[in-house]
Amino acid sequence: MSTKNLTSLQEGESAKVASLLNTGSIKRRLQDLGLVEGTQVLCIQKSPYGDPVAYGIRGAVIALRTEDARCILVG
């Protein structure tokens, strides 16, 4: 199975989290939001300028900046 980063998902596309490459407090915050290995993530809506992007995670909608989403690998 190949992995890509979260930013490569198109609206309506979903994938499972393979790993987090983020570090420090942002990694902890993402894990607290439910972004752990095996979690299904749905790309709900991209902003007109592409940043931030709304993702559906475990029944919640969160907006992530591109710089943070690039460090989330999905497969």
N, C-alpha and C positions, 0 to 999 in steps of 0.2 A: 504494500500500500504506500503510495506516495504522499508526502505531506506538503502543504503550502501554508502561507500565512493567512490569517483571518481576513485581511484586506482584499484578498483575491475572490472572496465570495460575492456573487451578484445578488441583487434584491430577490427574495424568494428562495434562495439557495440555502441549504443547511449542511453542516458537517459536524463531526465529533472532534473535541479538543484532544490533540495528541500530546502537547506539552506547552509549558509556559517558559519563555526565555527572559521574561521581565525579571527585574531584581528589586530588592528593597521593599519599600512600603507599597508601591503600586502592585507588586506581585501578591503581597498579603491581601490587599484590598480586592483584587480580582478573585483570589481564592475564596474570600469571605462572600463574594457575590455568587459563588457557585461555579466559577470557571476552573474546573479541575479535570484531570484526564478522564475521558469518556463522556463528558457532558455534551449534549447536543446543542448546537448554536445555530440560530436562524438569522440571516441578514434580512431585516425588516425594511429599512429605508435608509438610503444614502442622502446626505444633505446636498443641496444644489452645487456646492463647491467641493463636495466629497469628504468634508470633515466637520463634525463627527458623523459617525454612522450608528444607527439604532440596531441593536441586536436583541433577539429574544433568547433568554437563558432561564430555564427552569420556571417558566410562567411569568417572568418579569421582563421588562424592557429596559435596557441600559444603553447609554450612548458612550461610545469609546472614540478617543482621538486616534488618528491614523498611526501616530508614533507608538502608541500602546498596542494597538491591534496587530501591528507588524511583528511583534514579539510573541504572538500567540499562534502556535502551529496547529493546524487542523488536518484531518485526513479522511 
